[in-house]
Amino acid sequence: MAEHEMLVLGLSHIEEDVYRHLLRNPGIEVDDIHLLLRHEAEPTRRSVRRLRELKIIQEVDGVARACEPELVVARLAEQRLEELYDDIRSLTRLRPLVDSLGREIPEPEPDEDHRPVERLTGLEAIRTRLDELAFFAREEVLAAEPYDALTPENIENSRPLDMRCLRRGVNCRSLIRRTALEDGPTRAYLLELTAAGARIRVLDELDELMLVYDRRTALVPLDPGNTSRGALCSTEEGIVTTVVNNFERLWAGAGDLTALLEQRGESLRDSGLTAVQGKVLRLMCTVGKDEIGAREAGIALRTYRRHISDLMQLLGAENRAHAALLARERGWV
């Protein structure tokens, strides 16, 4: 490994120099490290203290030793992922800035062509508008969806919109039919949403499709009996208030998904994984080498790696670090 490649993990040049030196020369007196590395004393002492706090080195009676690289790299990578995740969440909470900048713009002249109610026809037009509404939602999304099952395509289209809102801290509340819990993929997706922070309630009877974003925009079907005919998207205050009130009425009479699952002896963290897959996933997130993970899982190395490949595909992850982050988001680890 080239020098100073640990910058990406959050270590300074001096901190990496100290760690590498202790890997090569275990048992060095702490007070001598700056002399051996030819660094200034105070920056080196600060680096040693931080390495000790991060559990990258150990110090006993003034003598320092480096911890195992596999554990160090895994620990630092997890910490950096959490920091990056926090940064992403901060960058998505920009509504106050948008509002502040918007106040600088003069009020536009009244637009005679402006329509507070828009008719959407065609699946592509509806999906485009839903994507826009989900992207700009900052406070709350209300959804009443009277489906018995979601197709894989439905789930694939919904997941990025739903997760994007939940990562921003948007309050997402959904009403579903009880029959939706009997479909495996639908049930797994609902569990995934709940683990990510969504609040879901269940009704025995649900026939009304409603979507409301930030209590400013409502979307309802043109024909409740035939949703393929299109939808109405409205920002008219009276219409939005009526839809919200109807949602709240249904919400008050619905049963909580958490309580329902507990009655059925199921867990919100139930990912649908087998016991072996669950163990491999936990090991993948905590163990640096596949050989060690396979040994602790009690399976062959090739089998261990095949499970990891299957898990990455199931999570839709680009690499193992991404898989670990997605698994934590879904509450699987």
For each residue, the residues with C-beta under 8 A, 3 or more apart:
1: 5
2: 5
3: 16 20
4: 7 13 16
5: 1 2 8 16
6: 9 10 11 15 16 19 76
7: 4 10 11 12 13 16
8: 5 80
9: 6 73 76 77 80
10: 6 7 76 79 80 83
11: 6 7 15 16 19 56 76
12: 7 15 16 47
13: 4 7 16 17
14: 17 18 37 39 43 44 47
15: 6 11 12 18 19 47 50 51 56
16: 3 4 5 6 7 11 12 13 19 20
17: 13 14 20 21 37 39
18: 14 15 21 22 33 37 44 47 48 51 57
19: 6 11 15 16 22 23 51 56 57 66 72
20: 3 16 17 23 24
21: 17 18 24 25 28 33 36 37
22: 18 19 25 26 28 33 57 64 65 66
23: 19 20 26 66 69
24: 20 21
25: 21 22 28 36
26: 22 23 65 66
27: 63 64 65
28: 21 22 25 32 33 36 63 64
29: 32 33 62 63 64
30: 33 48 59 62 63 64
31: 62
32: 28 29 35 36
33: 18 21 22 28 29 30 36 37 39 44 48 64
34: 37 38 39 40 41 44 45
35: 32 38
36: 21 25 28 32 33
37: 14 17 18 21 33 34 44
38: 34 35
39: 14 17 33 34 43 44
40: 34 43 44
41: 34 44 45
42: 45 46
43: 14 39 40 46 47
44: 14 18 33 34 37 39 40 41 47 48
45: 34 41 42 48 49
46: 42 43 49 50
47: 12 14 15 18 43 44 50 51
48: 18 30 33 44 45 51 52 57 59 64
49: 45 46 52 53
50: 15 46 47 53 54
51: 15 18 19 47 48 54 56 57
52: 48 49 55 56 57 58 59
53: 49 50
54: 50 51 75 76 79
55: 52 58 67 75
56: 11 15 19 51 52 66 67 72 75 76
57: 18 19 22 48 51 52 64 65 66 67
58: 52 55 64 65 67
59: 30 48 52 62 63 64 65
60: 63 65
61:
62: 29 30 31 59
63: 27 28 29 30 59 60
64: 22 27 28 29 30 33 48 57 58 59
65: 22 26 27 57 58 59 60
66: 19 22 23 26 56 57 72
67: 55 56 57 58 71 72
68: 71 72
69: 23 72 73 288
70: 73 74 287 288 289 292
71: 67 68 74 75 288
72: 19 56 66 67 68 69 75 76
73: 9 69 70 76 77 288
74: 70 71 77 78 286 287 288
75: 54 55 56 71 72 78 79
76: 6 9 10 11 54 56 72 73 79 80
77: 9 73 74 80 81 321
78: 74 75 81 82 285 324
79: 10 54 75 76 82 83
80: 8 9 10 76 77 83 84
81: 77 78 84 85 321 324 325
82: 78 79 85 86
83: 10 79 80 86 87
84: 80 81 87 88
85: 81 82 88 89 325
86: 82 83 89 90
87: 83 84 90 91
88: 84 85 91 92 167
89: 85 86 92 93 167 168 169
90: 86 87 93
91: 87 88 94
92: 88 89 164 167 168
93: 89 90 96 138 168 169
94: 91 97 98
95: 98 99 138
96: 93 99 100
97: 94 100 101
98: 94 95 101 102
99: 95 96 102 103
100: 96 97 103 104
101: 97 98 104 105
102: 98 99 105
103: 99 100
104: 100 101
105: 101 102
106:
107:
108: 111
109:
110: 114
111: 108 114
112:
113:
114: 110 111
115: 118
116: 234 235 236 239
117: 232 233 234 236 239
118: 115 232 233 234
119: 222 230 231 232 233
120: 125 126 129 219 230 231 232 233
121: 125 229 230
122: 125 126 230
123: 126 127 228
124: 127 128
125: 120 121 122 128 129 230
126: 120 122 123 129 130 219 230 231
127: 123 124 130 131 157
128: 124 125 131 132
129: 120 125 126 132 133 219 233
130: 126 127 133 134 161 211 219
131: 127 128 134 135 161
132: 128 129 135 136
133: 129 130 136 137 211 213 217 219
134: 130 131 137 141 161 162 164 165 213
135: 131 132 164
136: 132 133 213 214
137: 133 134 140 141 165 168 170 213 214
138: 93 95 168 170 214
139: 170 171 214 215
140: 137 170 171 172 173 212 213 214 215
141: 134 137 165 170 171 172 173 211 212 213 214
142: 173 174 210 211 212 244 247
143: 172 173 174 175 210 211 212
144: 174 175 206 208 209 210 211 247 250
145: 174 175 176 206 209
146: 177 206 207 208 209
147: 150 154 176 177 180 186
148: 177 179 180 183
149: 180 183 185 186
150: 147 154 155 158 180 183 185 186 189
151: 154 155
152: 155 156 185
153: 156 157
154: 147 150 151 157 158
155: 150 151 152 158 159 185 186 189
156: 152 153 159
157: 127 153 154 160 161
158: 150 154 155 161 162 189
159: 155 156 162 163 189 192
160: 157 163 164
161: 130 131 134 157 158 164 165
162: 134 158 159 165 166 172 193 196 198
163: 159 160 166 167 196 329
164: 92 134 135 160 161 167 168
165: 134 137 141 161 162 168 170 172
166: 162 163 169 170 172 193 196 197 198
167: 88 89 92 163 164 196 329
168: 89 92 93 137 138 164 165
169: 89 93 166
170: 137 138 139 140 141 165 166
171: 139 140 141 199
172: 140 141 143 162 165 166 193 197 198 199
173: 140 141 142 143 198 199 200 201 251
174: 142 143 144 145 193 198 199 200 201
175: 143 144 145 200 201 202 203 206 247 250 251 254
176: 145 147 180 181 190 200 201 202 203 206 257
177: 146 147 148 180 202 203 204 205 206
178: 181 202 203 204 260
179: 148 182 183
180: 147 148 149 150 176 177 183 186 187 190
181: 176 178 186 187 190 202 260
182: 179 187
183: 148 149 150 179 180 186 187
184: 187 188 272
185: 149 150 152 155 188 189
186: 147 149 150 155 180 181 183 189 190
187: 180 181 182 183 184 190 191
188: 184 185 191 192 271 272
189: 150 155 158 159 185 186 192 193
190: 176 180 181 186 187 193 194 200 257
191: 187 188 194 195 268 269 270 271 272
192: 159 188 189 195 196 330
193: 162 166 172 174 189 190 196 198 200
194: 190 191 197 198 199 200 257 258 268
195: 191 192 268 269 329 330 331 332
196: 162 163 166 167 192 193 329 330 331
197: 166 172 194
198: 162 166 172 173 174 193 194
199: 171 172 173 174 194
200: 173 174 175 176 190 193 194 256 257
201: 173 174 175 176 251 254 255 256 257
202: 175 176 177 178 181 254 255 256 257 260
203: 175 176 177 178 206 250 253 254 255
204: 177 178
205: 177
206: 144 145 146 175 176 177 203 250
207: 146 224
208: 144 146 220 224 246 250
209: 144 145 146 220 221 224 227
210: 142 143 144 218 219 220 243 246 247
211: 130 133 141 142 143 144 218 219 220
212: 140 141 142 143 215 217 218 219 240 243 244 247
213: 133 134 136 137 140 141 216 217 218 219
214: 136 137 138 139 140 141 217
215: 139 140 212 240 244
216: 213 235 240
217: 133 212 213 214 233 234 235 240
218: 210 211 212 213 233 234 239 240 243 244
219: 120 126 129 130 133 210 211 212 213 231 232 233 234
220: 208 209 210 211 224 231 232 234 243
221: 209 224 226 227 229 230 231 232
222: 119 229 230 231 232
223: 226 227 229
224: 207 208 209 220 221 227
225:
226: 221 223 229
227: 209 221 223 224 231
228: 123
229: 121 221 222 223 226
230: 119 120 121 122 125 126 221 222
231: 119 120 126 219 220 221 222 227
232: 117 118 119 120 219 220 221 222
233: 117 118 119 120 129 217 218 219
234: 116 117 118 217 218 219 220 239 240
235: 116 216 217 240
236: 116 117 239 240
237: 240 241
238: 241 242
239: 116 117 218 234 236 242 243
240: 212 215 216 217 218 234 235 236 237 243 244
241: 237 238 244 245
242: 238 239 245 246
243: 210 212 218 220 239 240 246 247
244: 142 212 215 218 240 241 247 248
245: 241 242 248 249
246: 208 210 242 243 249 250
247: 142 144 175 210 212 243 244 250 251
248: 244 245 251 252
249: 245 246 252 253
250: 144 175 203 206 208 246 247 253 254
251: 173 175 201 247 248 254
252: 248 249
253: 203 249 250
254: 175 201 202 203 250 251
255: 201 202 203 259 260
256: 200 201 202 259 260
257: 176 190 194 200 201 202 260 261
258: 194 261 262 268
259: 255 256 262 263
260: 178 181 202 255 256 257 263 264
261: 257 258 264 266 267 268
262: 258 259 265 266
263: 259 260
264: 260 261
265: 262
266: 261 262 270
267: 261 270
268: 191 194 195 258 261 331
269: 191 195 331 332
270: 191 266 267
271: 188 191 278 330 331 332
272: 184 188 191
273: 277 278 281 311 332
274: 277 278
275: 278 279
276: 279 280 297 299 307
277: 273 274 280 281 307 310 311
278: 271 273 274 275 281 282 332
279: 275 276 282 283 297
280: 276 277 283 284 293 297 299 304 307 308 311
281: 273 277 278 284 285 311 327 332 333
282: 278 279 285 286 333
283: 279 280 286 287 293 296 297
284: 280 281 287 293 308 311 320 323 324
285: 78 281 282 324 327 328 333
286: 74 282 283
287: 70 74 283 284 292 293 296
288: 69 70 71 73 74 292
289: 70 292 293
290: 293 294 301 304 305 308
291: 294 295 301
292: 70 287 288 289 295 296
293: 280 283 284 287 289 290 296 297 304
294: 290 291 297 299 300 301 303 304 305
295: 291 292 298
296: 283 287 292 293
297: 276 279 280 283 293 294 304
298: 295
299: 276 280 294 303 304 307
300: 294 303 304
301: 290 291 294 304 305
302: 305 306
303: 294 299 300 306 307
304: 280 290 293 294 297 299 300 301 307 308
305: 290 294 301 302 308 309
306: 302 303 309 310
307: 276 277 280 299 303 304 310 311
308: 280 284 290 304 305 311 312 320 323
309: 305 306 312 313
310: 277 306 307 313 314
311: 273 277 280 281 284 307 308 314 315 317 323 327
312: 308 309 315 317 319 320 323
313: 309 310 316
314: 310 311
315: 311 312 322 323 326 327 330
316: 313 326
317: 311 312 320 322 323 326
318: 322
319: 312 322 323
320: 284 308 312 317 323 324
321: 77 81 324 325
322: 315 317 318 319 325 326
323: 284 308 311 312 315 317 319 320 326 327
324: 78 81 284 285 320 321 327 328 333
325: 81 85 321 322 328 329
326: 315 316 317 322 323 329 330
327: 281 285 311 315 323 324 330 332 333
328: 285 324 325 331 332 333
329: 163 167 195 196 325 326
330: 192 195 196 271 315 326 327
331: 195 196 268 269 271 328
332: 195 269 271 273 278 281 327 328
333: 281 282 285 324 327 328
